[in-house]
Amino acid sequence: MKRISIAIASTMLIFACTACNFQYKKEFKDNNVYAASLGEVEPKVEGNDKNLKYKIMKSFVSLAKYYKNIDELNSDSSIIIEGIVKSTESVYFNHNVTTVSQVELYEVYKTNESAIKKGATICIKEIGGMLDKETLYKIYKEKFPDEEFDKEKFIPQKEAPNGIRTMEQGDHIIIFANKSAQDKCYYVTGVYQGKYLVYNDRVEHQVPSEEEARFENKVKTKKELIKLINKN
């Protein structure tokens, strides 16, 4: 059964105010997933599917581009793949948290790269991710060096840009992505806009409800989505 964290320590409220100071790294701008600005952070209590306790931090980001349809996502993506997330790792560096997921490819719908093929494993990076107790403790000590904090009282938090969580182990996904200029990983096109979760024959576009309302292709099944992808 999912265990949902309901305890919100007063120190967590401090972090909710300071997290808006995050500055996303240049590599996100270089890869067309740059978040132009960050606003207030809204703590939201939520559970996950691994019997872990953590809180969702909804960070408000202003995107460089809002995609209107599948054609635009397709045009701006070098690969479109379907796969299963085998593992994830959240990396905190220079006041940013990034999730790096290892994805095993089940299908490839678009690519010009010989290495992108069924059965291969690629890494995909996303803005956002998990901040564990150790990381939160270090963040607080940097900001408030004269204060004393009990590390064990910190509740792990997951930063979710505009409320969209990063990938988790076991997720079945269809991803529109682009190669990183810095390494061999890929970035989801439009921060999260090029991400679909797959549930058997159904799909769910990973965008906030207000963005979903503006998106022209409101597909509900995997078959519908693949048909639009292959239209080009």
Buried (B, 14 or more C-beta within 10 A) or exposed (E): EEEEBEEEEEBBEBBBEBBEEBEBBEBBEEBBBBBEEBEEBEBEBBBBEEEEBBBBBBBBBEBBBEBEEBBBBBEBBBBBBBBBBEBBEBEBEEBBBBBBBBBBBBEBBBBEEEEBEEEBEBBBBBBBBBBBBEBBBEBBBEEEEEEEBEEEBBBBBBBBBBBBBBBBEEBBBBBBBBBBEEEEBBBBBBBBBBBBBBEEEBBEBBBBEEBEEEBEBEBEEBEBBBEBBEEE
